[in-house]
Amino acid sequence: MADYTLDELARFVDHTNLHAYANHADMDKLCAEAKQYHFKMVAINQVQSKYCSELLKGTDIDTGAAIAFPLGQTSIAAKEFETRDAIANGANEIDYVINQTELKEKHYAYIEDEMTRLTKICHDAGIPIKVIFENCYLTKDEIVQVATIARRVQPDFIKTATGFGTGGATVADVQLMKQTVGPDVQVKAAGGIRNSDDFLAMIAAGATRIGTSSGVKIIDALRQRMADDHVTTIHVAQTW
């Protein structure tokens, strides 16, 4: 159980624009909103790393580059290059998509090798890494398998979805991921989180980061809720 101020809730948010057609004006807006609301990170395609990191220079808001996004269907070497390139261009958080072909083939050693190598690059650079599962395509057993690997490898986060698949975050999946991965790896919920009730439900389920393009709407709604209730914090009861 915890009580959160509005700013603490805003710091859960990875403010997201991953559209292929996003232009510099869209990035200007994204970063300006992140600064106004004090979000934790902007989540952007890797190619936007330099532009957004320059816009956010001097702030405590991170630039989060999406790697092998949204399919994850590139080699480990390609993901390593893309990760290093993003970091060289100012990204200071990395979200990468696992290779689902190898997971479906039960090549768990491949999944662990990929996770280990990318985690090492990020941790050597002193930045966090998030592993995107894309749960809508996975069985519960496959979710547990990857979360168990993450428990060994220790990336900073495991993450539910890209937001581009056939489904997004669910409370049940967040609970399962958190229960499996244990206390030393965090869970990011992403995909389809568009209102304040869903946002709080994901936090209650064990998520400590929320990827959403609706962060402004969510925080505005929580601000109004707090004003209506004449409170300065919102209580969230843990469900996992």
N, C-alpha and C positions, 0 to 999 in steps of 0.2 A: 504494500500500500504506500502511496505517496501523494503529496499535495504539490501541485505545480503552479508556478506563476505563469503569466502569459508569455513572458520572455523565455522561460524554460521550455514551454510547449513549442514556441517558435523554433527553438534550437533542435528540436527533433526533425525538422523539415529539410529534406533535400529538394530544393525548388527546381522543377524539372521542365526542360524543353528539349526533347530529343527528336523532333520532327526533322525529316530529311530536308525540308524546304525552309528551315529556320534561317533567317538572314541576320545581318549585324544589328538591324533595328530591333529584332526579336531578342537578341542577346543583350542589347542595351537595356531593354525593358526588364528582362529576367534579372539582370544583375542589380538594377536600380531597386526592384522590388525586394531582392534578397537583402540589400543594405537597409532599406526602409523597415522591413519586418524583422531583421536580424536572424534570418534563417541560417542554418549551419553550412549549407553547401548549395552550389548550383550544379545540377546534373545535366551534362551536355555531351554531344557527340565529340569524339576525340579531336576532330579537326578544329573545333572551337576553343581548344585549350589555351592557346596563346592570347586570343582576343579577350576571353573572359578573365584570365588571370591578370591581364593588364587593367581591366575595368575594376577588379576587386583588390588591386594592390593597396596595401596599407590597412586592410580590414582583417577581421578574424573569420571571414567567410571563405570557405574552401572552393576550389575549382575541381569538380569531379568528372573525370573523363570516362566514358563508356568504351570498353574494349571488346572487339569482336561482336559488335552490337548490330542487330538484336539476336542473331542466330547462333553465335558461338562456333560456327563451323569453319574454323581456320586452324592451322597447325599451332602447336605450342610455340614454335619459333616465330611464327607470325604474330602471335599474341605478345610474346616477349618484346619483339621490335616495337609493336604499337604502344606497349606500356612504357618502354624507355623513351620513345618519341614524345608521348604525352607529358611525361615528367620533365623532359628537357624543355618543353614548351610551356611549362608553368603549372601543369596539373599537380595538385597535392592531395588528391584522393583518386582511387581507381576502382571501378566496378567492371568486372569481366564476366562474360557468359561462358559456362562450361560447355564442353563438347558432348552434346547429347547422344550422338551416334556411338561414341565410345562407352557411355554409360549404359545405353540400351543393349550393347553387346556384352555388358558385364565386365568390361575392361577396367576394373576399379584401380588397378595400378597406374593406368594412364591418367585417370582423373586425379589421383593423388600426386603424380609427377607434375602434371600441369599446375595444380594448386600450389604445390611446394615451390616450383620455379618462379611463378608469378608473385607469390607471397614474399619470396626472398628479394626479388627486385624492389618491391615496394618497401619492405622493412629496411633494406640496406639504404634506401633513400629517405627513411624516416617518415613514411606516409602510410595511411591505412589502405587496406584493400578489402573489397567486398566481392563475394562469390555469388553470381546470379544462377539460381537453379532452373528457373522457368517451370514452376511446379505444375502448371496446367497440362504439361505433357508427361508428367512423371507419376508413377505409382507411389503409394505411401512407402513401400519398401525402398524404392529408389531414393526418395527424399531422405529416409533414414540412413541409407548407405552413404550418400554424399555428406550429410551432416556428421556422420561418424568419422568420415575421412577428415572433415574440417576440425573435428575435436582433436585429432592428432596433429594436423598441420598448423593449426592456430592462425588462420587469417583473422582479420579484425571483425568481419561480419560475414554472415551468410544471408542471402537475399531471396525473396520469394519469386520475383518475376521482373521481366523487362517492361511490362505494360504494352507490349506489342504482340503478345501471344493470344490464345483463345480465352484466357482467364487471368485474373490477377491474384492479389493477396486474399487469403481467407483467415479468419481467426483460428480455425482448426489447424491449418498448416503452420501458422506462426507458433502456436502452442507446441506442435510436434517438433518443429525445428529447434525451439528453445529447450525443450525437455531433452532432446537428443544431444545437442551440441554442448550443453553444460554452461557453467558460469563464465568461462574464460573467452568465449566467442559470442559476439552480439548478433542480433537478428535485425535485418532491415525489411520492413514490409513495403511493397511497392506493387502498383497495378490496380487501378480502379478505386483508389481511396479518394473520394471526392467530397465528403462531408464530415462535420465535426464528430458525429457519433461513431462513424467508422474509424476515424483517426484515433479517438480515445480507446475504442475497442482493441485496436492493434497494439497500443501501448499496454493496455491491461493484459493482453495475451503474451507479452514479453518483448515486443519490438522496442528498440531504443533509437531507431532512425526510421523515418517515414518518407518514402519517395512519392512525390505527388506534384501534378501541375496545378492543383487546386489549393495550394498553401495559403494564398492571400484570402480566398473565400473562407477557408477553414479557420484561420486565426481571427478574421473579422467576426465570424460567428461565435467563436469562443469569447472574444472580447465583449460582445453583446450579451452573451449568457452570463458572464461574470458581472457585468453592469446591472443586468436585470435582477440578479440574485444578491447584489450588494456584497460580493466577495472578492478577494484578491488572489485566491488560488482555486484550482479545480482538483478535486480528490479523484484519484484513479485507483481502484482496487484490483490487485493482480489476480488473473484468472488461470495462470499456468502453474 
